[in-house]
């Protein structure tokens, strides 16, 4: 067992190219970039408040004189919750992608691509459409957490079905995973379409942003409902880094190294479903963040999950915040759905990845 542990550590270092120092520098740099992106998001828009005014207001000093009532409402009631949700959702989706890629041992795994986001959307739409009917007791029992909970259940069921279909005798087939993800996503979208057909005019207005994804409806109540779920789902992930590193040697080797493989799978699946479900519940479908961010970071700092997971959280959060700023300013005064922007950038990137990986796909 000690020999296998040493082998795992040696293999991880070799694959990472001994990039520990670089990874630490990159994570520190991403922390600064995230802070700058957060402030940039709060500052960008119609309000004329300066950086000093905003910082003074956020720290609670001289708020009355520094910011007008209009500026305070715009910054603290509209932009601030939007920036917080953007960072949490971007970080949650990016880390979920990194975890799924480690679990499936393939860099093409992504919650949006393989149908998990579609399953979460089905759960959320079910609560929106049926929350005033069949699911009324659930909506009353869980309150603001009912929508994220429904999305979590939808994402969890989809993830479990995908893993069962794509994995055989401890080996996960990339071709089966992609095709099964497409099939499960199509079924979830069909069921979602039926629910939308059943919806009334008020519910249809609430469901409009689901087709493209948006942070436009961000409020403090949504931060309170989805934020804790995303944070709780991310808490166990750093402790999974060693197990995910061991999985690169195969499940049998990881088991002999003392890793509880099945428990690792269970925690990973539940965490990913919770993060994706809560994210989808408040923002709709935002694709490609989970596949683009981890892949970029692997090329820079290597595949060691001890560094890959926190770096993915920081870069994913910063990336979605910047994308949101672009989406709400590029066609100002209108607003471009952020899902269109991420798909427009992520689609060509994923195509490039497929071309690089086609020799491994065997399709």
WOHU-V261150 format. One record per residue. N is the residue number from 0. PHI is phi in degrees with one decimal (none if undefined). PSI is psi in degrees with one decimal (* if undefined). Layout:
n=N phi=PHI psi=PSI
n=N phi=PHI psi=PSI
//
This chain:
n=0 phi=none psi=-42.6
n=1 phi=-61.7 psi=-37.7
n=2 phi=-64.1 psi=-40.2
n=3 phi=-67.1 psi=-38.4
n=4 phi=-62.0 psi=-44.8
n=5 phi=-62.3 psi=-38.6
n=6 phi=-63.5 psi=-41.9
n=7 phi=-62.5 psi=-45.0
n=8 phi=-64.3 psi=-42.2
n=9 phi=-64.1 psi=-43.0
n=10 phi=-62.8 psi=-42.9
n=11 phi=-61.6 psi=-42.3
n=12 phi=-65.9 psi=-40.1
n=13 phi=-65.5 psi=-44.4
n=14 phi=-66.5 psi=-35.0
n=15 phi=-79.3 psi=-10.8
n=16 phi=68.1 psi=27.4
n=17 phi=50.8 psi=56.9
n=18 phi=-100.9 psi=28.5
n=19 phi=-58.9 psi=-48.8
n=20 phi=-62.1 psi=-42.7
n=21 phi=-62.6 psi=-41.4
n=22 phi=-62.4 psi=-41.9
n=23 phi=-63.5 psi=-41.8
n=24 phi=-64.4 psi=-42.8
n=25 phi=-63.0 psi=-43.1
n=26 phi=-63.2 psi=-43.0
n=27 phi=-62.3 psi=-43.0
n=28 phi=-63.2 psi=-40.0
n=29 phi=-66.5 psi=-32.3
n=30 phi=-62.8 psi=-42.0
n=31 phi=-67.7 psi=-40.9
n=32 phi=-62.7 psi=-40.5
n=33 phi=-63.3 psi=-43.3
n=34 phi=-62.9 psi=-41.7
n=35 phi=-65.8 psi=-41.4
n=36 phi=-64.4 psi=-39.0
n=37 phi=-61.9 psi=-47.3
n=38 phi=-66.5 psi=-38.4
n=39 phi=-61.0 psi=-40.1
n=40 phi=-65.0 psi=-41.1
n=41 phi=-69.2 psi=-31.9
n=42 phi=-84.2 psi=-20.6
n=43 phi=-88.7 psi=126.3
n=44 phi=148.7 psi=-159.7
n=45 phi=-74.7 psi=-23.4
n=46 phi=-67.6 psi=141.0
n=47 phi=-97.0 psi=11.3
n=48 phi=-63.4 psi=140.5
n=49 phi=-83.6 psi=170.7
n=50 phi=-60.9 psi=-42.7
n=51 phi=-63.3 psi=-42.2
n=52 phi=-61.7 psi=-44.9
n=53 phi=-64.5 psi=-46.3
n=54 phi=-62.8 psi=-40.2
n=55 phi=-63.1 psi=-42.3
n=56 phi=-65.7 psi=-40.2
n=57 phi=-67.1 psi=-32.9
n=58 phi=-83.9 psi=-3.6
n=59 phi=84.1 psi=13.9
n=60 phi=-111.6 psi=128.5
n=61 phi=62.3 psi=32.9
n=62 phi=-64.2 psi=-39.7
n=63 phi=-63.7 psi=-41.8
n=64 phi=-82.9 psi=-30.4
n=65 phi=-78.7 psi=-38.6
n=66 phi=-123.3 psi=138.9
n=67 phi=-75.3 psi=165.9
n=68 phi=-60.6 psi=-38.7
n=69 phi=-63.2 psi=-46.0
n=70 phi=-62.8 psi=-39.1
n=71 phi=-62.6 psi=-43.4
n=72 phi=-64.3 psi=-45.4
n=73 phi=-61.8 psi=-45.2
n=74 phi=-77.9 psi=-49.2
n=75 phi=-87.7 psi=-24.0
n=76 phi=-104.9 psi=-16.2
n=77 phi=-117.3 psi=-57.8
n=78 phi=-75.6 psi=-40.4
n=79 phi=-63.1 psi=-50.8
n=80 phi=-62.6 psi=-31.5
n=81 phi=-67.5 psi=-42.1
n=82 phi=-66.7 psi=-40.7
n=83 phi=-63.6 psi=-47.1
n=84 phi=-63.6 psi=-40.5
n=85 phi=-60.0 psi=-43.1
n=86 phi=-67.3 psi=-44.1
n=87 phi=-64.3 psi=-44.0
n=88 phi=-67.7 psi=-46.1
n=89 phi=-61.2 psi=-44.7
n=90 phi=-64.5 psi=-41.8
n=91 phi=-63.8 psi=-42.8
n=92 phi=-68.0 psi=-40.7
n=93 phi=-66.2 psi=-45.1
n=94 phi=-66.3 psi=-38.3
n=95 phi=-61.3 psi=-41.2
n=96 phi=-62.8 psi=-43.1
n=97 phi=-62.8 psi=-40.2
n=98 phi=-67.3 psi=-43.8
n=99 phi=-65.6 psi=-37.1
n=100 phi=-66.0 psi=-36.7
n=101 phi=-70.6 psi=-39.0
n=102 phi=-66.9 psi=-44.1
n=103 phi=-84.1 psi=-7.7
n=104 phi=56.6 psi=43.7
n=105 phi=-152.6 psi=131.5
n=106 phi=-73.8 psi=-2.1
n=107 phi=-95.4 psi=-3.3
n=108 phi=-71.8 psi=138.6
n=109 phi=-159.6 psi=135.3
n=110 phi=-56.3 psi=-37.5
n=111 phi=-75.6 psi=-40.0
n=112 phi=-68.2 psi=-38.7
n=113 phi=-100.0 psi=19.7
n=114 phi=94.1 psi=-4.4
n=115 phi=-66.2 psi=-42.2
n=116 phi=-64.4 psi=-35.6
n=117 phi=-65.9 psi=-39.0
n=118 phi=-65.3 psi=-41.1
n=119 phi=-64.6 psi=-39.1
n=120 phi=-62.1 psi=-39.7
n=121 phi=-60.5 psi=-43.7
n=122 phi=-63.0 psi=-43.3
n=123 phi=-66.9 psi=-43.8
n=124 phi=-64.0 psi=-36.3
n=125 phi=-59.9 psi=-42.0
n=126 phi=-68.9 psi=-38.3
n=127 phi=-66.0 psi=-43.9
n=128 phi=-80.5 psi=-41.3
n=129 phi=-100.3 psi=0.9
n=130 phi=-64.6 psi=-22.3
n=131 phi=-97.3 psi=8.4
n=132 phi=-133.5 psi=-103.7
n=133 phi=-61.2 psi=-37.8
n=134 phi=-95.9 psi=16.9
n=135 phi=-56.4 psi=-45.1
n=136 phi=-59.6 psi=-37.8
n=137 phi=-66.6 psi=-43.7
n=138 phi=-62.9 psi=-39.5
n=139 phi=-71.6 psi=-34.6
n=140 phi=-70.2 psi=-43.5
n=141 phi=-100.4 psi=-10.7
n=142 phi=59.8 psi=-127.5
n=143 phi=-68.1 psi=-15.3
n=144 phi=-88.5 psi=-3.8
n=145 phi=-64.2 psi=-43.7
n=146 phi=-65.9 psi=-50.1
n=147 phi=-60.2 psi=-34.6
n=148 phi=-66.0 psi=-42.6
n=149 phi=-64.2 psi=-41.2
n=150 phi=-65.5 psi=-37.7
n=151 phi=-61.0 psi=-45.2
n=152 phi=-63.4 psi=-42.0
n=153 phi=-62.4 psi=-44.1
n=154 phi=-66.4 psi=-37.8
n=155 phi=-64.9 psi=-46.4
n=156 phi=-62.2 psi=-42.9
n=157 phi=-63.4 psi=-43.3
n=158 phi=-63.8 psi=-42.8
n=159 phi=-65.2 psi=-42.3
n=160 phi=-63.9 psi=-41.9
n=161 phi=-61.8 psi=-44.6
n=162 phi=-65.0 psi=-39.9
n=163 phi=-64.3 psi=-41.0
n=164 phi=-72.8 psi=-40.5
n=165 phi=-84.5 psi=-16.1
n=166 phi=-107.8 psi=130.7
n=167 phi=-140.9 psi=124.1
n=168 phi=54.8 psi=41.4
n=169 phi=78.5 psi=0.5
n=170 phi=-114.6 psi=133.1
n=171 phi=-102.5 psi=123.8
n=172 phi=-87.4 psi=124.0
n=173 phi=-64.0 psi=-40.8
n=174 phi=-63.6 psi=-45.8
n=175 phi=-63.1 psi=-39.5
n=176 phi=-62.1 psi=-47.8
n=177 phi=-64.0 psi=-45.4
n=178 phi=-68.6 psi=-40.8
n=179 phi=-65.2 psi=-38.0
n=180 phi=-62.6 psi=-40.9
n=181 phi=-63.6 psi=-43.3
n=182 phi=-64.6 psi=-47.1
n=183 phi=-65.9 psi=-39.0
n=184 phi=-64.0 psi=-38.7
n=185 phi=-66.0 psi=-41.4
n=186 phi=-63.0 psi=-43.1
n=187 phi=-64.9 psi=-40.3
n=188 phi=-66.2 psi=-36.1
n=189 phi=-64.8 psi=-44.4
n=190 phi=-64.8 psi=-37.9
n=191 phi=-62.9 psi=-40.0
n=192 phi=-61.4 psi=-39.4
n=193 phi=-62.6 psi=-43.3
n=194 phi=-65.2 psi=-39.9
n=195 phi=-64.1 psi=-36.5
n=196 phi=-63.5 psi=-32.4
n=197 phi=-80.7 psi=-15.0
n=198 phi=-72.0 psi=152.7
n=199 phi=-89.1 psi=-178.9
n=200 phi=-62.2 psi=-40.7
n=201 phi=-64.8 psi=-43.8
n=202 phi=-66.9 psi=-35.0
n=203 phi=-63.7 psi=-36.4
n=204 phi=-65.3 psi=-38.3
n=205 phi=-68.1 psi=-26.7
n=206 phi=-92.6 psi=-2.6
n=207 phi=-57.6 psi=-43.9
n=208 phi=-73.7 psi=-10.4
n=209 phi=-65.3 psi=-31.6
n=210 phi=-70.0 psi=-22.5
n=211 phi=-128.8 psi=-18.4
n=212 phi=83.6 psi=137.6
n=213 phi=-165.4 psi=152.8
n=214 phi=-107.0 psi=11.8
n=215 phi=-64.1 psi=-29.9
n=216 phi=-92.8 psi=20.5
n=217 phi=-65.8 psi=129.8
n=218 phi=-139.2 psi=168.1
n=219 phi=-64.9 psi=-29.9
n=220 phi=-66.9 psi=-35.8
n=221 phi=-71.1 psi=-35.7
n=222 phi=-62.0 psi=-42.2
n=223 phi=-67.8 psi=-32.5
n=224 phi=-81.1 psi=-45.4
n=225 phi=-95.0 psi=-32.1
n=226 phi=-55.4 psi=-51.8
n=227 phi=-61.0 psi=-35.3
n=228 phi=-67.0 psi=-43.8
n=229 phi=-63.5 psi=-44.7
n=230 phi=-63.7 psi=-44.1
n=231 phi=-64.4 psi=-34.7
n=232 phi=-70.2 psi=-26.0
n=233 phi=-87.6 psi=-18.3
n=234 phi=-58.5 psi=-44.7
n=235 phi=-77.6 psi=-11.7
n=236 phi=-64.8 psi=-39.8
n=237 phi=-60.0 psi=-29.8
n=238 phi=-77.4 psi=-7.8
n=239 phi=-93.5 psi=-2.9
n=240 phi=-60.1 psi=-45.3
n=241 phi=-62.4 psi=-41.8
n=242 phi=-65.8 psi=-40.9
n=243 phi=-66.9 psi=-36.2
n=244 phi=-63.2 psi=-40.6
n=245 phi=-66.9 psi=-32.1
n=246 phi=-64.1 psi=-19.7
n=247 phi=-64.1 psi=-21.7
n=248 phi=-88.0 psi=-5.1
n=249 phi=108.5 psi=157.2
n=250 phi=-66.7 psi=-37.7
n=251 phi=-64.2 psi=-44.9
n=252 phi=-64.8 psi=-40.4
n=253 phi=-62.8 psi=-39.4
n=254 phi=-63.1 psi=-43.4
n=255 phi=-71.4 psi=-16.8
n=256 phi=-84.0 psi=-0.9
n=257 phi=96.3 psi=9.0
n=258 phi=-84.1 psi=129.5
n=259 phi=-80.0 psi=91.3
n=260 phi=-61.3 psi=-45.3
n=261 phi=-65.0 psi=-40.8
n=262 phi=-64.8 psi=-39.0
n=263 phi=-59.8 psi=-44.8
n=264 phi=-60.6 psi=-45.6
n=265 phi=-61.8 psi=-46.0
n=266 phi=-64.2 psi=-41.5
n=267 phi=-62.8 psi=-46.1
n=268 phi=-63.4 psi=-45.8
n=269 phi=-66.0 psi=-42.2
n=270 phi=-63.8 psi=-45.3
n=271 phi=-63.4 psi=-44.8
n=272 phi=-62.3 psi=-39.5
n=273 phi=-67.1 psi=-45.9
n=274 phi=-64.5 psi=-47.1
n=275 phi=-67.6 psi=-42.0
n=276 phi=-61.5 psi=-47.6
n=277 phi=-65.1 psi=-37.1
n=278 phi=-65.3 psi=-47.1
n=279 phi=-64.0 psi=-34.8
n=280 phi=-61.4 psi=-32.2
n=281 phi=-107.7 psi=-14.3
n=282 phi=-124.9 psi=-9.0
n=283 phi=77.5 psi=-162.3
n=284 phi=-85.5 psi=114.5
n=285 phi=-119.9 psi=108.7
n=286 phi=-97.1 psi=166.1
n=287 phi=74.1 psi=-10.8
n=288 phi=-62.9 psi=-40.8
n=289 phi=-70.1 psi=-16.5
n=290 phi=-105.3 psi=-32.8
n=291 phi=-73.5 psi=-49.2
n=292 phi=-62.3 psi=-53.1
n=293 phi=-61.7 psi=-34.5
n=294 phi=-67.8 psi=-42.3
n=295 phi=-60.4 psi=-44.1
n=296 phi=-69.4 psi=-33.8
n=297 phi=-62.0 psi=-37.0
n=298 phi=-69.0 psi=-24.3
n=299 phi=-94.8 psi=-52.1
n=300 phi=-109.9 psi=-2.3
n=301 phi=92.7 psi=179.7
n=302 phi=-92.6 psi=5.2
n=303 phi=-66.1 psi=115.9
n=304 phi=-68.9 psi=-16.8
n=305 phi=-60.5 psi=-33.1
n=306 phi=-104.7 psi=-30.0
n=307 phi=-65.1 psi=-41.0
n=308 phi=-66.8 psi=-51.3
n=309 phi=-65.9 psi=-35.6
n=310 phi=-65.0 psi=-38.6
n=311 phi=-63.4 psi=-41.1
n=312 phi=-60.6 psi=-44.2
n=313 phi=-69.8 psi=-47.9
n=314 phi=-68.4 psi=-40.0
n=315 phi=-61.9 psi=-43.7
n=316 phi=-63.7 psi=-46.4
n=317 phi=-64.1 psi=-40.6
n=318 phi=-62.8 psi=-43.6
n=319 phi=-71.2 psi=-33.9
n=320 phi=-62.7 psi=-46.5
n=321 phi=-64.7 psi=-41.6
n=322 phi=-61.4 psi=-37.7
n=323 phi=-66.7 psi=-40.4
n=324 phi=-61.9 psi=-43.9
n=325 phi=-63.1 psi=-42.5
n=326 phi=-63.1 psi=-34.2
n=327 phi=-94.5 psi=1.0
n=328 phi=-120.7 psi=-22.2
n=329 phi=-68.2 psi=-29.7
n=330 phi=-121.9 psi=30.9
n=331 phi=-54.2 psi=140.2
n=332 phi=-85.0 psi=-1.5
n=333 phi=-77.8 psi=178.2
n=334 phi=-134.2 psi=127.9
n=335 phi=-83.4 psi=127.5
n=336 phi=-56.7 psi=132.5
n=337 phi=-66.0 psi=-26.7
n=338 phi=-62.8 psi=-33.0
n=339 phi=-66.2 psi=-41.4
n=340 phi=-66.0 psi=-47.5
n=341 phi=-66.4 psi=-35.5
n=342 phi=-68.8 psi=-38.1
n=343 phi=-64.7 psi=-32.7
n=344 phi=-88.5 psi=-42.2
n=345 phi=-73.2 psi=-31.1
n=346 phi=-59.8 psi=-54.5
n=347 phi=-60.4 psi=-35.8
n=348 phi=-64.2 psi=-42.3
n=349 phi=-66.7 psi=-37.1
n=350 phi=-61.5 psi=-40.9
n=351 phi=-62.2 psi=-40.2
n=352 phi=-63.7 psi=-41.2
n=353 phi=-61.2 psi=-40.9
n=354 phi=-64.3 psi=-35.8
n=355 phi=-71.9 psi=-32.8
n=356 phi=-98.8 psi=4.4
n=357 phi=-63.4 psi=-27.5
n=358 phi=-68.4 psi=-22.6
n=359 phi=-91.1 psi=-19.4
n=360 phi=-72.3 psi=-37.0
n=361 phi=57.0 psi=42.0
n=362 phi=-96.8 psi=*
//
